[in-house]
Amino acid sequence: MLTLYFSATGNTEYIARSFSRQTGAKCLSIEADADFVRELKEHDSIAFCYPVYGSRVPRIMREFVARYMSDINGKKIIILITQALFSGDGARVFSDMFWDGTIEIIYAEHFNMPNNVSNVPLLRKPGDKAIKRCLEKADKKMLKICSDIQNSIVKKRGFSRFSQFLGNIQGNFWQGPGKEIHPKESSIEFKSMNGVKIHKECSSCNLCVNICPMMNLTNEQGIIKPQGNCTVCYRCVNRCPKKAITVMMLKIKPRWQYNNCFLKI
């Protein structure tokens, strides 16, 4: 078994590595410098782990799947997604990228993880006790998932028509149809590709340039400039030492930053 994950700030990596430890699966970030064609050919079962954005698969993961679609076809697929509260069909929508029958979904589950969206006033900073409770619940759920898979029990969270209906309410605004790799031009996701703003507090330390998974930020003669390719992962927002970056057309600078040092990965 192989685990492939995208994690912006550590939540999904925690889930991916926890699953891999308990199942003995090899674990790789899709950002890794790896021969993914070979890895996919060598494994019959693939676990995909990603954070849900607007009830949709993040664009960086969609683009990865599109790149290796022919190597993924025919595999048994496990989908483990992280969410703040509720995403409707956040796991099911992964299957929309494939023709019916080309992959076999053998398990799908959602994990509630601490909020890392740090510049939206309505979304509060998670406290230490809340984080601890969240991880305890995630660890307990993971034990059940691994037991189910070992015993060939199939469960598919978010695959009901009602879950799909709820997911589409925000998903169509966020990206458009889940089967599309590229967002529709009227969507929030498309507009957010150009939504990064670097504020005057920026010290041009290059941290954001080095950690951006989309290579969306460059240093041009000492000035950090976005390149119109943001995937809205919030990694730069939460890591900038000057709190000088905002994304998704939200010009509100973060009052706090998500510190995932508690995640013992």
Secondary structure, DSSP 4 states (H G I P E B T S, - for coil): -EEEE--SSSHHHHHHHHHHHHHT-EEEETTS---HHHHHHH-SEEEEEEE-BTTB--HHHHHHHHHTHHHHTT-EEEEEEEESS--SSTTGGGGGGS-TTSSEEEEEEEEE-----TT-TTSPPPPHHHHHHHHHHHHHHHHHHHHHHHTT--EETT-SHHHHHHHHHHHHHHTSSTT-SSPPTTSHHHHHTT--EE-TT----SHHHHH-TT--EEEETTEEEE-S------HHHHH-TT--EE-TT--PPPSS----TT---
